[in-house]
Amino acid sequence: MIFATEFGRTPGTQGADGRDHHPFAFSVWMAGGGIKGGTVHGATDEIGFHAVEDRHYVTDIHATILHQLGLDSHRLEVPGRKRLAIDHGTPIHAILS
């Protein structure tokens, strides 16, 4: 099971407009499917603005999911798209049981 968002939110407000999208630090919750239970991986700075410990890019999350499904992103093809040929993540082995 995976709960994730497209972006995090800024730690502070942006005036009257509330909080903005924030790609520099966000959380993903994963359970089951070979994920270690009770594991917290990574950390942000004291105000939650930047990831500072065990940083990962979103492609690492994708690679972890694909790895747990037994799929290799290097062998996947999407007709008319070259992104998979360019941008591959690395599975996050520290969270796998």
TORMIDO-340244 format. One record per atom (N, C-alpha, C, O): x, y, z; residue in one letter; atom name. Coordinates in Angstrom, 2 decimals. Layout:
! residues N
> xx,yy,zz,residu,atome
> X,Y,Z,a,CA;
...
//
This chain:
! residues 97
> xx,yy,zz,residu,atome
> 0.85,-1.16,0.00,m,N;
> 0.00,0.00,0.00,m,CA;
> 0.90,1.23,0.00,m,C;
> 1.91,1.28,0.71,m,O;
> 0.54,2.20,-0.78,i,N;
> 1.33,3.42,-0.89,i,CA;
> 0.42,4.63,-0.81,i,C;
> -0.60,4.72,-1.50,i,O;
> 0.80,5.56,0.04,f,N;
> 0.15,6.87,0.10,f,CA;
> 1.22,7.89,-0.22,f,C;
> 2.23,7.98,0.49,f,O;
> 1.02,8.66,-1.26,a,N;
> 2.00,9.66,-1.66,a,CA;
> 1.27,10.84,-2.30,a,C;
> 0.10,10.74,-2.66,a,O;
> 1.98,11.93,-2.43,t,N;
> 1.42,13.09,-3.08,t,CA;
> 2.34,13.52,-4.21,t,C;
> 3.47,13.04,-4.33,t,O;
> 1.84,14.39,-5.02,e,N;
> 2.61,14.93,-6.13,e,CA;
> 3.71,15.86,-5.61,e,C;
> 4.80,15.90,-6.18,e,O;
> 3.44,16.59,-4.55,f,N;
> 4.37,17.52,-3.93,f,CA;
> 4.10,17.56,-2.44,f,C;
> 3.03,17.16,-1.97,f,O;
> 5.08,18.06,-1.70,g,N;
> 4.84,18.42,-0.32,g,CA;
> 4.27,19.83,-0.30,g,C;
> 3.92,20.39,-1.34,g,O;
> 4.17,20.40,0.87,r,N;
> 3.72,21.78,1.03,r,CA;
> 4.81,22.55,1.78,r,C;
> 5.50,21.99,2.63,r,O;
> 4.95,23.84,1.46,t,N;
> 5.96,24.65,2.13,t,CA;
> 5.68,24.67,3.63,t,C;
> 4.53,24.61,4.05,t,O;
> 6.75,24.75,4.45,p,N;
> 6.55,24.76,5.89,p,CA;
> 5.86,26.02,6.41,p,C;
> 5.22,25.98,7.46,p,O;
> 5.97,27.11,5.69,g,N;
> 5.33,28.36,6.11,g,CA;
> 4.28,28.81,5.11,g,C;
> 4.15,28.21,4.04,g,O;
> 3.55,29.84,5.45,t,N;
> 2.51,30.34,4.56,t,CA;
> 3.10,31.26,3.50,t,C;
> 4.19,31.81,3.68,t,O;
> 2.39,31.42,2.41,q,N;
> 2.75,32.34,1.34,q,CA;
> 1.79,33.51,1.38,q,C;
> 1.10,33.78,0.39,q,O;
> 1.73,34.20,2.47,g,N;
> 0.80,35.32,2.61,g,CA;
> -0.63,34.83,2.74,g,C;
> -0.89,33.81,3.38,g,O;
> -1.55,35.54,2.12,a,N;
> -2.98,35.21,2.22,a,CA;
> -3.35,34.00,1.37,a,C;
> -4.44,33.46,1.51,a,O;
> -2.45,33.57,0.49,d,N;
> -2.75,32.46,-0.42,d,CA;
> -2.49,31.08,0.17,d,C;
> -2.70,30.08,-0.51,d,O;
> -2.05,31.00,1.41,g,N;
> -1.81,29.71,2.03,g,CA;
> -0.43,29.17,1.74,g,C;
> 0.53,29.93,1.67,g,O;
> -0.33,27.87,1.55,r,N;
> 0.96,27.22,1.35,r,CA;
> 1.08,26.77,-0.10,r,C;
> 0.10,26.40,-0.74,r,O;
> 2.30,26.81,-0.61,d,N;
> 2.56,26.51,-2.01,d,CA;
> 3.07,25.07,-2.16,d,C;
> 3.39,24.40,-1.17,d,O;
> 3.13,24.59,-3.41,h,N;
> 3.75,23.30,-3.70,h,CA;
> 5.22,23.35,-3.27,h,C;
> 5.85,24.40,-3.34,h,O;
> 5.74,22.22,-2.84,h,N;
> 7.11,22.19,-2.34,h,CA;
> 7.76,20.85,-2.70,h,C;
> 7.52,19.85,-2.02,h,O;
> 8.56,20.81,-3.77,p,N;
> 9.16,19.55,-4.20,p,CA;
> 10.43,19.16,-3.46,p,C;
> 11.01,18.12,-3.76,p,O;
> 10.89,19.97,-2.49,f,N;
> 12.18,19.72,-1.84,f,CA;
> 12.09,18.81,-0.63,f,C;
> 13.12,18.34,-0.14,f,O;
> 10.90,18.55,-0.13,a,N;
> 10.73,17.65,1.01,a,CA;
> 9.27,17.22,1.08,a,C;
> 8.39,18.06,1.27,a,O;
> 9.03,15.93,0.94,f,N;
> 7.66,15.44,1.11,f,CA;
> 7.72,14.00,1.59,f,C;
> 8.76,13.35,1.50,f,O;
> 6.62,13.51,2.08,s,N;
> 6.56,12.18,2.68,s,CA;
> 5.84,11.20,1.77,s,C;
> 4.95,11.56,1.00,s,O;
> 6.25,9.95,1.89,v,N;
> 5.58,8.84,1.23,v,CA;
> 5.42,7.76,2.29,v,C;
> 6.36,7.44,3.01,v,O;
> 4.23,7.20,2.38,w,N;
> 3.94,6.14,3.34,w,CA;
> 3.77,4.85,2.56,w,C;
> 2.95,4.78,1.64,w,O;
> 4.55,3.82,2.93,m,N;
> 4.48,2.54,2.23,m,CA;
> 4.31,1.42,3.26,m,C;
> 4.91,1.47,4.34,m,O;
> 3.50,0.42,2.94,a,N;
> 3.29,-0.71,3.84,a,CA;
> 3.02,-1.96,3.04,a,C;
> 2.47,-1.90,1.94,a,O;
> 3.41,-3.10,3.59,g,N;
> 3.20,-4.38,2.93,g,CA;
> 4.12,-4.56,1.75,g,C;
> 5.01,-3.74,1.53,g,O;
> 3.93,-5.61,0.99,g,N;
> 4.68,-5.83,-0.23,g,CA;
> 6.19,-5.89,-0.06,g,C;
> 6.93,-5.52,-0.98,g,O;
> 6.67,-6.34,1.11,g,N;
> 8.11,-6.44,1.33,g,CA;
> 8.75,-5.19,1.89,g,C;
> 9.98,-5.08,1.90,g,O;
> 7.95,-4.23,2.36,i,N;
> 8.48,-3.02,2.99,i,CA;
> 8.63,-3.30,4.48,i,C;
> 7.72,-3.85,5.10,i,O;
> 9.79,-2.91,5.08,k,N;
> 10.01,-3.09,6.51,k,CA;
> 8.99,-2.29,7.30,k,C;
> 8.81,-1.09,7.06,k,O;
> 8.32,-2.94,8.22,g,N;
> 7.36,-2.25,9.07,g,CA;
> 8.06,-1.38,10.11,g,C;
> 9.15,-1.72,10.57,g,O;
> 7.44,-0.27,10.46,g,N;
> 7.96,0.59,11.52,g,CA;
> 9.23,1.33,11.18,g,C;
> 9.93,1.80,12.08,g,O;
> 9.55,1.46,9.91,t,N;
> 10.79,2.10,9.49,t,CA;
> 10.53,3.55,9.09,t,C;
> 9.60,3.84,8.34,t,O;
> 11.37,4.44,9.60,v,N;
> 11.37,5.83,9.14,v,CA;
> 12.69,6.02,8.42,v,C;
> 13.76,5.75,8.98,v,O;
> 12.64,6.47,7.18,h,N;
> 13.84,6.61,6.36,h,CA;
> 13.93,8.04,5.87,h,C;
> 13.03,8.52,5.17,h,O;
> 15.00,8.73,6.23,g,N;
> 15.19,10.10,5.80,g,CA;
> 14.72,11.10,6.83,g,C;
> 14.01,10.76,7.78,g,O;
> 15.14,12.35,6.63,a,N;
> 14.76,13.44,7.53,a,CA;
> 14.91,14.77,6.81,a,C;
> 15.62,14.89,5.82,a,O;
> 14.20,15.76,7.34,t,N;
> 14.32,17.12,6.80,t,CA;
> 15.09,17.99,7.79,t,C;
> 15.39,17.56,8.90,t,O;
> 15.39,19.21,7.38,d,N;
> 16.00,20.16,8.30,d,CA;
> 14.98,20.52,9.39,d,C;
> 13.85,20.04,9.36,d,O;
> 15.39,21.37,10.33,e,N;
> 14.54,21.66,11.49,e,CA;
> 13.21,22.31,11.16,e,C;
> 12.29,22.26,11.98,e,O;
> 13.08,22.94,9.99,i,N;
> 11.78,23.54,9.65,i,CA;
> 11.04,22.76,8.56,i,C;
> 9.97,23.19,8.12,i,O;
> 11.58,21.64,8.13,g,N;
> 10.91,20.82,7.13,g,CA;
> 11.01,21.37,5.72,g,C;
> 10.18,21.05,4.88,g,O;
> 12.03,22.20,5.45,f,N;
> 12.14,22.82,4.14,f,CA;
> 12.91,21.96,3.13,f,C;
> 12.50,21.84,1.98,f,O;
> 14.02,21.36,3.57,h,N;
> 14.84,20.54,2.67,h,CA;
> 15.08,19.16,3.27,h,C;
> 15.25,19.02,4.48,h,O;
> 15.10,18.16,2.42,a,N;
> 15.53,16.83,2.85,a,CA;
> 17.02,16.90,3.12,a,C;
> 17.78,17.43,2.31,a,O;
> 17.46,16.37,4.26,v,N;
> 18.87,16.45,4.62,v,CA;
> 19.50,15.09,4.91,v,C;
> 20.72,14.97,4.97,v,O;
> 18.68,14.07,5.10,e,N;
> 19.21,12.75,5.44,e,CA;
> 18.54,11.70,4.56,e,C;
> 17.32,11.69,4.41,e,O;
> 19.36,10.81,3.98,d,N;
> 18.85,9.75,3.10,d,CA;
> 17.90,10.32,2.05,d,C;
> 16.76,9.89,1.91,d,O;
> 18.41,11.31,1.31,r,N;
> 17.61,11.98,0.27,r,CA;
> 17.38,11.05,-0.92,r,C;
> 18.28,10.31,-1.32,r,O;
> 16.18,11.10,-1.48,h,N;
> 15.84,10.32,-2.66,h,CA;
> 15.02,11.17,-3.61,h,C;
> 14.26,12.04,-3.19,h,O;
> 15.19,10.90,-4.88,y,N;
> 14.38,11.55,-5.89,y,CA;
> 13.16,10.66,-6.15,y,C;
> 13.19,9.48,-5.81,y,O;
> 12.11,11.19,-6.71,v,N;
> 10.88,10.44,-6.94,v,CA;
> 11.12,9.19,-7.79,v,C;
> 10.41,8.20,-7.63,v,O;
> 12.11,9.22,-8.68,t,N;
> 12.39,8.02,-9.48,t,CA;
> 12.88,6.87,-8.62,t,C;
> 12.73,5.71,-9.01,t,O;
> 13.48,7.15,-7.44,d,N;
> 13.87,6.08,-6.52,d,CA;
> 12.64,5.41,-5.93,d,C;
> 12.64,4.20,-5.70,d,O;
> 11.60,6.19,-5.68,i,N;
> 10.35,5.61,-5.19,i,CA;
> 9.74,4.72,-6.28,i,C;
> 9.30,3.61,-6.00,i,O;
> 9.73,5.23,-7.51,h,N;
> 9.23,4.42,-8.63,h,CA;
> 10.04,3.14,-8.77,h,C;
> 9.46,2.06,-8.93,h,O;
> 11.37,3.24,-8.70,a,N;
> 12.23,2.07,-8.85,a,CA;
> 11.98,1.06,-7.73,a,C;
> 12.03,-0.15,-7.96,a,O;
> 11.71,1.55,-6.52,t,N;
> 11.43,0.66,-5.39,t,CA;
> 10.14,-0.11,-5.63,t,C;
> 10.08,-1.32,-5.41,t,O;
> 9.11,0.58,-6.08,i,N;
> 7.82,-0.07,-6.37,i,CA;
> 7.99,-1.09,-7.48,i,C;
> 7.51,-2.22,-7.36,i,O;
> 8.66,-0.71,-8.56,l,N;
> 8.87,-1.64,-9.68,l,CA;
> 9.69,-2.85,-9.24,l,C;
> 9.39,-3.97,-9.63,l,O;
> 10.72,-2.62,-8.42,h,N;
> 11.55,-3.71,-7.91,h,CA;
> 10.71,-4.71,-7.12,h,C;
> 10.85,-5.92,-7.27,h,O;
> 9.82,-4.17,-6.25,q,N;
> 8.97,-5.05,-5.45,q,CA;
> 7.94,-5.80,-6.30,q,C;
> 7.44,-6.85,-5.89,q,O;
> 7.64,-5.27,-7.46,l,N;
> 6.74,-5.96,-8.40,l,CA;
> 7.50,-6.92,-9.32,l,C;
> 6.89,-7.62,-10.13,l,O;
> 8.82,-6.94,-9.18,g,N;
> 9.64,-7.81,-10.02,g,CA;
> 9.87,-7.26,-11.42,g,C;
> 10.18,-8.01,-12.34,g,O;
> 9.73,-5.94,-11.58,l,N;
> 9.91,-5.32,-12.89,l,CA;
> 11.20,-4.51,-12.93,l,C;
> 11.61,-3.93,-11.93,l,O;
> 11.82,-4.46,-14.09,d,N;
> 13.04,-3.69,-14.32,d,CA;
> 12.69,-2.52,-15.22,d,C;
> 12.29,-2.71,-16.36,d,O;
> 12.85,-1.30,-14.70,s,N;
> 12.48,-0.12,-15.48,s,CA;
> 13.31,0.03,-16.75,s,C;
> 12.86,0.67,-17.70,s,O;
> 14.50,-0.55,-16.77,h,N;
> 15.33,-0.48,-17.98,h,CA;
> 14.73,-1.30,-19.13,h,C;
> 15.06,-1.08,-20.29,h,O;
> 13.86,-2.24,-18.79,r,N;
> 13.27,-3.10,-19.82,r,CA;
> 11.85,-2.67,-20.20,r,C;
> 11.26,-3.23,-21.12,r,O;
> 11.31,-1.68,-19.48,l,N;
> 9.96,-1.20,-19.79,l,CA;
> 10.00,-0.21,-20.94,l,C;
> 10.94,0.57,-21.07,l,O;
> 9.00,-0.26,-21.77,e,N;
> 8.90,0.68,-22.88,e,CA;
> 7.51,1.30,-22.89,e,C;
> 6.51,0.63,-22.68,e,O;
> 7.49,2.59,-23.12,v,N;
> 6.23,3.31,-23.28,v,CA;
> 6.25,3.87,-24.69,v,C;
> 7.08,4.73,-25.00,v,O;
> 5.36,3.41,-25.56,p,N;
> 5.38,3.88,-26.95,p,CA;
> 5.32,5.40,-27.05,p,C;
> 4.48,6.04,-26.43,p,O;
> 6.23,5.96,-27.84,g,N;
> 6.27,7.40,-28.04,g,CA;
> 6.93,8.19,-26.93,g,C;
> 6.98,9.42,-26.99,g,O;
> 7.45,7.51,-25.92,r,N;
> 8.08,8.19,-24.78,r,CA;
> 9.51,7.69,-24.61,r,C;
> 9.76,6.49,-24.77,r,O;
> 10.43,8.57,-24.30,k,N;
> 11.81,8.19,-24.07,k,CA;
> 12.24,8.37,-22.61,k,C;
> 13.39,8.07,-22.27,k,O;
> 11.35,8.87,-21.75,r,N;
> 11.74,9.16,-20.37,r,CA;
> 12.35,7.96,-19.66,r,C;
> 13.34,8.12,-18.95,r,O;
> 11.78,6.78,-19.84,l,N;
> 12.34,5.62,-19.16,l,CA;
> 13.74,5.30,-19.64,l,C;
> 14.51,4.66,-18.92,l,O;
> 14.09,5.73,-20.85,a,N;
> 15.44,5.52,-21.35,a,CA;
> 16.42,6.50,-20.72,a,C;
> 17.63,6.28,-20.77,a,O;
> 15.92,7.57,-20.14,i,N;
> 16.78,8.63,-19.62,i,CA;
> 16.87,8.60,-18.10,i,C;
> 17.97,8.70,-17.55,i,O;
> 15.76,8.49,-17.42,d,N;
> 15.69,8.75,-15.99,d,CA;
> 15.30,7.50,-15.21,d,C;
> 14.12,7.13,-15.16,d,O;
> 16.28,6.85,-14.61,h,N;
> 16.03,5.64,-13.81,h,CA;
> 16.40,5.92,-12.37,h,C;
> 17.42,6.57,-12.09,h,O;
> 15.60,5.44,-11.47,g,N;
> 15.94,5.55,-10.06,g,CA;
> 16.64,4.28,-9.59,g,C;
> 16.88,3.36,-10.37,g,O;
> 16.95,4.26,-8.34,t,N;
> 17.57,3.11,-7.69,t,CA;
> 16.64,2.67,-6.55,t,C;
> 16.21,3.50,-5.76,t,O;
> 16.33,1.39,-6.46,p,N;
> 15.47,0.93,-5.36,p,CA;
> 16.07,1.33,-4.01,p,C;
> 17.28,1.30,-3.82,p,O;
> 15.21,1.69,-3.09,i,N;
> 15.64,2.09,-1.74,i,CA;
> 15.71,0.81,-0.89,i,C;
> 14.75,0.46,-0.21,i,O;
> 16.83,0.14,-0.94,h,N;
> 16.99,-1.16,-0.26,h,CA;
> 16.89,-1.07,1.25,h,C;
> 16.53,-2.05,1.90,h,O;
> 17.20,0.10,1.82,a,N;
> 17.15,0.26,3.28,a,CA;
> 15.74,0.09,3.86,a,C;
> 15.60,-0.18,5.05,a,O;
> 14.71,0.23,3.03,i,N;
> 13.34,0.10,3.53,i,CA;
> 12.73,-1.26,3.20,i,C;
> 11.58,-1.53,3.57,i,O;
> 13.48,-2.11,2.51,l,N;
> 12.96,-3.40,2.09,l,CA;
> 13.28,-4.48,3.11,l,C;
> 14.38,-4.51,3.66,l,O;
> 12.31,-5.37,3.35,s,N;
> 12.56,-6.45,4.31,s,CA;
> 13.21,-7.63,3.64,s,C;
> 13.49,-8.64,4.30,s,O;
//
